């Protein structure tokens, strides 16, 4: 007689919400993220990092990825087996690719958001979202030490 091998339950939590491409929608994305991560009992350190990343990506979607009458999409995926939290913000302007600006003056009032994402995320990047959009994603590892962030995103910015 064969006894079944015990299996560790794999839990993947997901959350997705369409939000208006406005400052109010970006603020709501941040607030919903914090609420969802608290419900999933994510550590405060990961929640703080995620909150800042969502704030930047949602603000960029509302400001630079906005198409009149179109929403942006916030998606969170927590894979407890792997220990990774994935943040994805999708907008409808696929021709505008985020890039870290190589030259920032000390008095510039904008243009540093992706520097924060690069510093806070373990990985981040972009991918096309057919038919005409893009998704900017970031991942945070929950287990172990945070390795140096890797990105290398380049390209044109739409402003």
trRosetta pair geometry for C-beta under 8 A, 3 or more apart (Angstrom, degrees):
i j d omega theta_ij theta_ji phi_ij phi_ji
8 81 7.5 131 109 -113 116 102
10 79 8.0 -10 -179 -163 99 81
10 80 7.3 171 -164 67 55 90
10 81 4.5 -16 -134 -48 94 136
11 80 4.5 16 69 29 95 132
11 81 7.2 150 39 -33 54 83
12 77 6.7 -6 -177 -171 99 91
12 78 7.0 166 -157 85 50 54
12 79 5.1 -7 -112 -106 91 68
12 80 7.1 -144 -80 13 42 78
12 81 7.6 -42 -63 10 83 101
13 40 5.2 -169 72 -114 175 129
13 76 7.7 -14 113 116 94 97
13 77 7.2 164 85 -154 56 42
13 78 4.3 5 53 53 103 105
13 80 7.5 67 -5 -31 94 100
14 75 7.3 -18 -166 -169 90 90
14 76 7.0 160 -155 87 43 60
14 77 5.2 -3 -106 -106 79 76
14 78 7.8 -156 -69 26 39 67
15 32 7.7 -176 156 150 135 106
15 36 4.8 -22 -56 -146 171 153
15 74 7.9 -17 117 117 93 92
15 75 7.0 164 89 -153 55 46
15 76 4.5 5 54 51 101 102
15 77 7.9 -161 28 -69 63 44
16 73 6.4 -2 -169 -176 98 102
16 74 6.9 170 -148 90 49 55
16 75 4.4 -3 -103 -106 90 84
16 76 7.6 -165 -69 24 51 60
17 29 7.5 -177 81 -110 116 72
17 32 6.0 -52 32 147 159 165
17 73 7.4 163 84 -152 35 60
17 74 5.3 -8 59 59 84 99
18 71 4.3 62 178 121 101 149
18 72 7.3 161 -152 83 62 31
18 73 5.4 -34 -97 -97 67 74
18 74 8.0 174 -90 20 19 71
19 25 3.8 140 150 -165 101 101
19 26 7.5 145 125 -59 138 32
19 28 5.7 179 -137 81 130 117
19 29 5.4 -118 9 -63 168 95
19 58 7.3 -2 76 -147 146 116
19 71 5.9 151 71 -168 29 106
19 72 5.9 -26 64 65 84 79
19 73 7.7 148 18 -101 75 25
19 74 6.1 26 0 -5 121 110
20 24 6.6 12 71 78 119 98
20 25 3.9 -153 68 -63 65 129
20 62 8.0 53 117 -117 62 105
20 71 5.8 -69 -97 -114 33 87
21 25 6.0 -46 -65 54 12 154
21 61 6.5 -113 -126 136 89 83
21 62 4.9 167 -172 -123 59 61
21 65 7.0 -127 -137 93 125 80
21 66 4.1 148 151 -117 133 90
21 67 7.3 93 23 38 170 48
21 70 6.3 31 -13 88 137 67
21 71 6.0 -171 -31 -133 84 32
21 72 5.3 103 -88 -19 85 96
21 91 7.0 89 -108 -132 122 107
22 25 4.7 104 49 3 71 100
22 26 7.2 -131 97 -3 42 85
22 62 5.7 -64 57 -152 4 121
23 26 5.6 -53 -150 36 35 113
23 27 6.4 36 152 -19 67 104
23 59 7.6 25 -121 -122 67 79
23 62 6.1 148 -69 140 37 152
24 27 5.7 -52 -148 36 32 111
24 28 6.3 32 152 -19 64 107
25 28 5.6 -54 -146 38 31 112
25 29 6.5 41 151 -27 64 100
25 58 7.1 -149 120 -179 78 110
25 62 5.8 162 69 -94 107 123
25 71 7.3 -162 -144 -146 152 84
25 72 6.9 125 138 39 135 100
26 29 5.6 -46 -152 26 33 116
26 30 7.0 32 151 -16 62 100
26 55 7.1 76 164 -151 99 51
26 58 3.9 147 -138 130 76 104
26 59 4.7 85 -161 -78 152 54
26 61 7.2 163 -93 60 98 91
26 62 4.5 -89 -47 -8 115 144
27 30 5.9 -54 -158 34 35 111
27 31 6.4 29 150 -14 68 108
28 31 5.6 -56 -144 41 35 110
28 32 6.0 35 158 -19 69 107
29 32 6.0 -57 -144 39 26 108
29 33 6.3 32 154 -25 61 107
29 54 5.6 -155 135 168 101 109
29 55 7.8 164 89 -90 101 39
29 58 3.9 178 66 -106 151 154
29 72 8.0 -26 -72 91 143 114
29 74 4.7 163 -138 -65 107 151
29 89 7.5 46 -166 -110 153 116
30 33 5.7 -56 -152 31 28 115
30 34 6.7 26 155 -16 63 103
30 51 5.8 67 -160 -161 91 78
30 54 5.3 155 -99 105 63 111
30 55 4.7 37 -91 -81 128 81
30 58 6.5 -134 -43 38 80 148
31 34 6.0 -53 -152 34 32 109
31 35 6.5 30 153 -17 65 108
32 35 5.6 -56 -147 39 33 112
32 36 6.1 31 156 -19 68 108
32 74 7.1 123 80 90 129 150
33 36 5.9 -58 -146 37 27 108
33 37 6.2 21 160 -14 65 109
33 50 6.0 -154 164 135 125 107
33 51 6.0 164 99 -101 123 60
33 54 4.5 -170 -36 -10 166 175
33 74 7.2 -102 -65 171 100 140
33 76 6.5 141 -126 -62 84 141
33 87 7.8 21 -129 -121 133 115
34 37 6.1 -59 -144 39 27 106
34 38 6.3 28 157 -19 63 108
34 47 6.3 79 -130 -177 69 109
34 51 5.5 34 -73 -96 97 115
35 38 6.0 -59 -152 36 27 110
35 39 6.5 27 152 -18 63 107
36 39 5.6 -56 -151 36 33 112
36 40 6.4 23 153 -10 67 108
36 76 6.1 137 109 57 147 153
37 40 5.6 -57 -144 45 35 107
37 42 4.1 -58 -173 38 92 130
37 46 7.3 -155 -166 107 134 94
37 47 4.5 159 119 -111 142 96
37 50 6.1 141 -71 73 155 149
37 76 7.6 -110 -65 -176 86 157
37 78 7.9 136 -115 -64 74 139
37 85 7.9 28 -113 -137 111 148
38 41 7.4 32 -179 -79 35 35
38 42 7.3 -76 -69 39 26 83
38 47 6.9 57 -62 -119 70 148
40 78 5.6 112 178 32 156 165
42 46 5.1 -100 165 85 108 121
42 47 5.3 136 98 -62 108 90
42 50 7.5 12 126 6 153 148
42 78 6.8 -123 -79 -116 119 146
42 85 6.9 48 -128 -79 142 144
42 142 7.4 -109 -147 -111 91 131
43 46 4.7 85 63 13 89 102
43 47 6.7 -153 94 -8 43 90
43 142 7.0 143 14 -150 115 101
44 47 5.4 -56 -142 39 33 116
44 48 6.3 36 159 -23 67 103
45 48 6.0 -52 -150 32 28 110
45 49 6.7 25 153 -13 61 106
46 49 5.8 -55 -149 39 34 111
46 50 6.0 33 154 -19 67 110
46 85 6.4 120 176 6 124 148
46 140 5.7 143 -147 132 94 140
46 142 5.7 -5 -86 -109 152 89
47 50 5.7 -58 -144 40 28 111
47 51 6.2 36 156 -27 64 105
48 51 5.7 -49 -146 30 29 114
48 52 6.8 25 157 -14 61 104
49 52 6.1 -62 -157 37 31 107
49 53 6.4 26 151 -17 67 109
49 120 4.7 169 -157 -174 92 108
49 121 7.7 148 165 -75 113 47
49 140 5.7 131 105 -114 132 146
50 53 5.6 -57 -146 38 34 111
50 54 6.1 32 158 -17 69 107
50 76 7.9 55 -170 -124 134 122
50 85 6.3 -53 -89 125 130 145
50 87 6.2 164 -147 -63 90 133
50 140 6.2 -99 -72 2 89 152
51 54 6.0 -57 -146 39 26 108
51 55 6.3 32 153 -24 62 107
52 55 5.6 -50 -147 32 31 116
52 56 6.6 26 157 -14 64 105
52 116 6.1 -113 156 161 115 124
52 120 5.7 -171 86 -89 122 170
53 56 6.0 -60 -153 38 30 106
53 57 6.2 18 158 -9 68 112
53 87 5.6 128 115 59 126 164
53 116 7.6 -165 -91 124 55 95
53 117 5.4 93 -130 -119 82 79
53 120 5.5 -148 -63 97 98 132
53 121 5.9 93 -109 -62 138 101
53 138 5.0 -121 -171 73 140 157
53 140 7.6 -156 -5 -47 156 118
54 57 6.0 -60 -137 45 30 103
54 58 5.6 25 166 -15 68 114
54 74 6.9 48 -147 -141 110 125
54 87 5.9 -124 -75 -155 83 139
54 89 7.3 141 -138 -60 63 123
55 58 6.3 -59 -139 41 19 105
55 59 6.2 20 159 -19 59 112
56 59 5.9 -58 -145 37 26 110
56 60 6.4 25 156 -17 63 107
56 113 4.0 158 -150 -172 107 103
56 114 7.0 160 163 -71 133 40
56 116 5.5 179 -66 76 152 121
56 117 5.3 -141 92 -54 147 101
57 60 5.7 -53 -148 37 31 112
57 61 6.4 33 152 -20 64 105
57 87 6.8 153 27 135 157 119
57 89 4.0 156 145 15 117 147
57 117 6.7 93 -56 -98 91 135
57 136 5.4 -163 -140 93 111 121
57 138 7.0 -142 -52 -5 141 119
58 61 5.5 -51 -146 35 34 113
58 62 6.3 29 155 -15 66 107
58 72 7.0 160 -138 94 68 143
58 74 6.5 -5 -90 -83 110 117
58 89 5.8 -141 -75 -124 57 145
59 62 5.9 -58 -146 41 30 107
59 63 5.9 14 160 -8 67 117
59 113 6.6 -139 75 -121 123 153
60 63 6.0 -64 -134 48 26 101
60 64 5.3 -28 -172 32 69 112
60 65 6.5 59 133 -8 71 107
60 89 7.6 109 66 105 98 144
60 98 6.4 23 178 -97 153 123
60 113 6.2 -178 -56 107 109 152
60 114 7.8 61 -75 -60 149 90
60 136 7.1 -2 88 30 137 161
61 64 7.4 -55 -97 57 13 73
61 65 4.3 -43 -143 51 51 131
61 66 7.3 102 150 -59 52 67
61 72 3.9 78 156 -119 135 162
61 89 5.1 -123 -44 157 139 119
61 90 7.6 65 -122 88 135 19
61 91 4.2 -178 -146 -61 91 123
61 136 7.6 -147 -65 28 98 119
62 65 7.3 15 -15 54 16 86
62 66 5.9 32 -173 -65 35 112
62 72 6.7 -101 -64 1 63 139
63 66 6.7 -107 146 -12 2 114
64 93 7.1 -129 136 71 67 150
64 96 5.6 -161 155 152 103 150
64 98 7.9 119 89 -87 149 82
64 157 7.1 -59 -146 -178 151 84
64 158 5.1 135 -170 80 100 91
64 159 6.5 -42 -109 -90 108 51
65 72 6.4 79 99 -93 126 123
65 91 2.9 56 153 114 136 165
65 92 6.7 124 167 40 90 52
65 93 4.5 -157 -144 33 60 111
65 96 6.3 -154 -92 72 66 130
65 133 7.9 62 -169 -148 115 91
65 134 7.4 -120 -124 53 125 98
65 158 7.9 113 -75 64 48 128
66 70 7.4 159 -164 67 51 92
66 72 7.9 -69 -91 -44 63 110
66 91 7.1 -67 -64 -161 34 130
66 93 7.3 4 39 -24 24 129
67 70 4.2 22 74 28 98 131
67 91 7.7 142 0 169 92 93
67 92 4.5 -71 16 84 131 124
67 93 6.1 163 -45 -58 100 89
70 91 7.7 100 120 -168 117 71
70 92 4.5 -30 143 5 156 151
72 89 6.1 16 163 -177 122 88
72 90 6.3 170 -165 83 74 50
72 91 4.6 -29 -110 -91 103 79
72 92 7.7 -128 -91 -10 67 78
73 88 7.7 -8 109 115 94 92
73 89 7.1 164 82 -154 54 43
73 90 4.3 -2 52 52 104 103
73 91 7.9 -166 21 -68 70 39
74 87 7.9 -31 -162 -165 83 82
74 88 7.5 144 -160 83 38 57
74 89 5.7 -9 -103 -104 64 78
75 86 7.8 -11 114 112 92 95
75 87 7.6 146 83 -163 58 37
75 88 4.3 -12 62 62 103 104
75 89 7.8 -171 24 -74 71 35
75 90 7.4 30 0 -5 111 106
76 85 6.9 -16 -167 -171 92 93
76 86 7.1 155 -157 82 43 58
76 87 6.0 -9 -105 -105 74 63
76 88 7.8 -168 -72 25 32 73
77 85 7.3 161 83 -156 50 46
77 86 4.4 -3 56 53 99 105
77 88 7.7 25 1 0 103 110
78 84 7.7 -178 -146 94 44 45
78 85 5.0 -9 -103 -106 77 80
78 86 7.9 -160 -70 23 35 67
79 82 4.4 19 112 35 121 106
79 83 7.3 -44 95 10 78 19
79 84 5.2 7 51 56 104 85
79 85 7.9 -166 24 -78 65 36
79 86 7.6 37 -4 -6 101 103
80 83 6.9 30 -163 -80 34 48
83 141 6.0 42 119 -166 99 71
83 142 4.3 -131 -176 57 85 94
83 143 3.8 -11 175 -9 165 108
83 144 8.0 92 123 11 153 88
84 139 5.5 -11 -170 -168 109 112
84 140 7.1 150 -156 76 59 44
84 141 5.8 -31 -100 -104 75 57
84 142 6.9 -148 -75 2 24 89
85 139 6.8 154 79 -155 50 58
85 140 4.7 -11 58 58 102 96
85 142 6.4 86 -17 -48 98 106
86 137 6.2 -10 -173 -169 95 113
86 138 7.6 161 -154 83 52 41
86 139 5.1 -21 -101 -100 69 85
87 121 7.9 -113 39 -106 117 119
87 137 6.5 156 84 -155 55 59
87 138 4.8 -7 57 58 107 88
87 139 7.4 -170 20 -78 73 36
87 140 7.6 43 -11 -5 106 99
88 135 5.2 -4 -170 -175 105 117
88 136 7.4 157 -152 80 54 41
88 137 4.4 -15 -100 -101 79 92
89 135 7.0 152 76 -155 36 65
89 136 5.4 -16 62 60 90 90
89 137 7.7 174 21 -81 60 45
90 129 5.1 87 -148 -68 119 171
90 133 5.7 63 177 142 94 135
90 134 6.9 -168 -143 98 68 36
90 135 4.3 -30 -91 -96 89 82
90 136 7.8 174 -83 19 40 60
91 133 5.8 -169 97 -153 40 107
91 134 6.6 -4 56 56 77 75
92 132 6.1 34 -174 95 75 96
92 133 4.5 -61 -115 -90 37 106
93 96 4.5 11 132 22 117 113
93 132 7.7 -15 -110 141 21 91
93 133 6.8 34 25 -126 26 64
93 134 7.0 -44 86 17 53 103
93 158 6.5 -96 150 44 140 161
94 128 5.9 43 -145 -138 123 83
94 129 6.8 -152 -89 48 107 72
94 132 5.0 -143 7 171 121 47
94 133 5.0 179 -57 -154 93 5
94 134 4.6 136 -117 -40 62 88
95 158 7.1 83 102 -62 84 135
96 134 7.5 -136 70 19 65 139
96 156 7.3 -94 -136 103 52 88
96 157 6.9 36 -166 -166 90 37
96 158 3.2 -61 -117 0 122 128
97 126 6.0 179 -146 70 88 169
97 134 7.0 -177 -100 -121 65 170
97 153 7.6 -157 159 -179 101 103
97 155 3.7 -16 93 108 134 144
97 156 6.1 85 47 56 93 60
97 157 7.4 -91 79 -85 55 43
98 114 5.7 160 169 -90 115 138
98 126 6.3 159 35 -61 96 132
98 136 5.7 44 5 -105 140 136
98 153 6.1 8 97 148 85 144
98 155 7.5 63 70 65 28 108
98 157 6.7 39 -133 -108 38 87
99 114 7.2 160 113 71 17 172
99 153 5.8 -151 -112 128 54 91
99 154 5.2 51 -132 -148 113 36
99 155 4.8 -164 -64 57 121 61
99 156 6.8 129 -2 53 138 2
99 157 5.3 -117 39 -54 97 93
100 114 4.8 -139 -86 105 74 121
100 115 5.9 103 -138 -71 110 69
100 118 6.3 8 -78 -35 138 147
100 151 7.5 93 -21 106 128 142
100 153 6.5 108 -8 73 89 93
100 154 7.6 -57 38 -92 77 61
101 104 5.7 104 98 -63 114 88
101 111 4.8 -21 18 -176 147 116
101 114 7.9 123 -1 49 72 119
101 157 7.1 -34 -72 -16 94 150
104 108 5.3 -114 -165 40 79 144
104 111 5.6 180 -110 107 106 124
104 112 6.4 73 -133 -77 156 90
105 108 4.6 118 58 -30 82 98
108 111 5.5 -30 147 38 135 125
108 112 7.6 139 101 -35 111 100
110 113 7.6 -13 -168 -18 75 101
112 115 4.8 -47 -167 32 68 123
112 116 6.6 72 138 -24 80 95
113 116 5.7 -55 -161 31 38 111
113 117 6.6 35 147 -16 69 103
114 117 5.1 -44 -144 36 45 115
114 118 6.0 51 153 -23 69 102
114 153 7.2 -104 -175 72 136 133
115 118 5.6 -52 -147 37 30 114
115 119 6.3 26 153 -16 63 108
116 119 5.8 -59 -146 39 30 108
116 120 5.9 12 162 -8 68 116
117 120 6.2 -67 -137 45 25 100
117 121 5.6 5 174 -4 68 119
117 124 5.6 52 151 -66 108 176
117 138 5.8 -123 -167 -86 102 143
118 121 6.8 -53 -117 42 17 96
118 124 6.7 -112 -92 39 53 131
118 149 5.4 138 172 121 60 144
118 151 5.0 -78 -121 -5 97 149
119 149 6.2 -148 -119 2 19 153
120 138 7.7 29 93 176 92 146
120 140 7.7 -35 147 -92 80 112
120 149 7.6 52 51 -84 23 144
121 124 4.4 71 95 -44 156 110
121 138 3.8 -101 -110 -165 145 111
121 139 6.3 89 -170 53 102 42
121 140 6.2 -99 -133 -70 60 75
121 149 5.9 90 81 -134 63 119
121 151 7.7 81 79 -70 116 110
122 139 5.5 -62 61 99 98 82
122 140 5.7 128 -1 -122 103 36
122 141 4.8 52 -42 -3 167 95
122 146 6.2 -132 -90 -152 97 84
122 147 6.3 71 -148 51 98 85
122 149 6.1 -139 -137 -110 23 69
122 150 7.6 8 157 23 54 80
123 138 7.0 165 90 -155 51 52
123 139 4.6 4 57 47 96 108
123 149 7.2 -178 -73 -156 32 69
123 150 5.6 -9 -108 63 76 90
123 151 7.3 153 -156 -80 47 64
124 136 7.3 19 -180 176 104 83
124 137 6.4 -174 -147 97 64 53
124 138 4.0 -14 -100 -103 104 78
124 139 7.1 -171 -75 15 56 66
124 149 7.6 3 6 -172 97 111
124 151 5.3 -8 61 -106 87 107
124 153 7.1 -51 105 -30 93 131
125 136 7.7 -158 107 -148 29 58
125 137 6.2 -9 60 59 67 89
125 151 6.8 178 -73 -144 69 72
125 153 6.2 174 -123 -78 57 108
126 134 5.5 0 -173 177 111 120
126 135 6.7 156 -155 82 60 50
126 136 5.2 -28 -99 -100 84 66
126 137 7.4 155 -98 16 31 75
126 153 6.5 91 -4 -129 103 124
127 134 7.0 157 81 -160 36 73
127 135 5.2 -13 60 59 86 99
127 137 7.0 7 8 1 104 118
128 133 7.5 125 -173 87 58 49
128 134 5.9 -57 -119 -106 39 70
128 135 7.8 30 108 16 9 81
129 133 3.9 -36 78 89 109 96
129 134 5.4 170 12 -105 96 10
129 135 4.9 102 -54 -29 120 90
130 133 7.6 -65 16 39 3 75
141 144 6.6 -29 136 59 126 93
141 146 6.8 162 59 -111 103 64
141 147 7.6 45 26 12 144 91
147 150 7.8 -5 111 -21 111 99
